[in-house]
C-alpha cells in the first residue's frame, strides 16, 4: 500500500454551479437597458457567462420555454420559467 501525499499544486478546483436564486440574479444582471425584461441578446450574453457552448441556441430555447406572451422578451412574471429552464438543462445545483 502506497501512501499519497496531498499536493496543492495538482489539486483542481471546480466552482459549484449557481443556485436558483443566483441564477435569477445573473439573469437580472444581464438586463443591460434596465427595462425589466430580457431580450434574446441579453439572454445570449447571460448564457455565455454561465458557460454555454452555444449561447445563441440556449437563448432561443429559453425564449421558447419562458416567453408565455410571445413578445420576444422574458419579463419579471416569466422569470421563474426561465430559471426552471436553466435548471432543467443543467445550469444550477439541484
C-alpha positions as a printed Julia matrix, in Angstrom:
94×3 Matrix{Float64}:
   0.0    0.0     0.0
   1.33   3.4    -1.03
   0.53   6.49    0.91
  -0.25   9.5    -1.27
   0.74  12.94   -0.12
  -1.61  15.84   -0.81
  -0.1   18.15   -3.38
  -1.94  21.5    -3.52
  -0.45  22.36   -6.92
  -2.09  19.34   -8.53
  -5.47  19.97   -6.9
  -8.01  21.15   -9.44
 -10.73  23.46   -8.21
 -14.1   23.43   -9.91
 -16.56  26.05   -8.67
 -20.06  25.0    -7.72
 -22.78  25.88  -10.21
 -25.12  28.71   -9.16
 -28.24  28.19   -7.08
 -31.68  29.13   -8.43
 -31.55  32.49   -6.64
 -28.08  33.16   -8.0
 -29.3   32.24  -11.49
 -32.18  34.7   -11.16
 -29.73  37.42  -10.12
 -27.38  36.59  -13.0
 -30.22  36.9   -15.5
 -31.31  40.21  -13.93
 -27.73  41.48  -14.16
 -27.84  40.99  -17.92
 -30.89  43.24  -18.29
 -28.48  45.89  -19.54
 -31.08  48.51  -20.52
 -32.98  48.1   -17.2
 -36.38  47.61  -18.84
 -37.18  44.63  -16.56
 -37.27  42.21  -19.46
 -34.61  40.14  -21.19
 -34.13  40.21  -24.95
 -32.59  37.4   -26.97
 -29.24  39.25  -26.97
 -29.31  39.75  -23.2
 -30.17  36.08  -22.71
 -27.36  35.1   -25.07
 -24.86  37.1   -23.01
 -26.17  35.59  -19.77
 -25.86  32.02  -21.1
 -22.38  32.83  -22.41
 -21.43  33.99  -18.89
 -22.86  30.74  -17.49
 -20.55  28.75  -19.78
 -22.92  27.59  -22.5
 -21.09  26.23  -25.54
 -23.83  27.57  -27.81
 -25.36  30.58  -26.03
 -27.43  31.69  -29.03
 -29.17  28.33  -29.14
 -29.75  28.4   -25.37
 -31.21  31.92  -25.64
 -33.61  30.79  -28.38
 -34.7   27.74  -26.4
 -35.08  29.81  -23.22
 -37.38  32.22  -25.06
 -39.37  29.3   -26.42
 -39.84  27.88  -22.92
 -40.26  31.03  -20.84
 -41.85  33.68  -23.09
 -45.52  32.97  -22.33
 -46.94  36.0   -24.14
 -44.64  35.5   -27.18
 -43.49  39.13  -27.28
 -39.83  38.13  -27.74
 -38.79  39.01  -24.19
 -38.69  37.34  -20.79
 -40.33  39.69  -18.29
 -40.49  39.55  -14.49
 -43.56  37.27  -14.48
 -41.82  34.85  -16.85
 -38.53  34.8   -14.92
 -39.49  31.69  -12.91
 -39.95  29.72  -16.14
 -36.56  30.95  -17.39
 -34.88  29.77  -14.18
 -36.71  26.42  -14.39
 -35.44  26.0   -17.96
 -31.85  26.82  -16.91
 -32.08  24.28  -14.08
 -33.53  21.62  -16.37
 -30.64  21.95  -18.84
 -28.04  21.77  -16.07
 -27.0   25.31  -15.14
 -27.56  25.01  -11.38
 -27.27  22.93   -8.24
 -30.4   20.93   -7.53
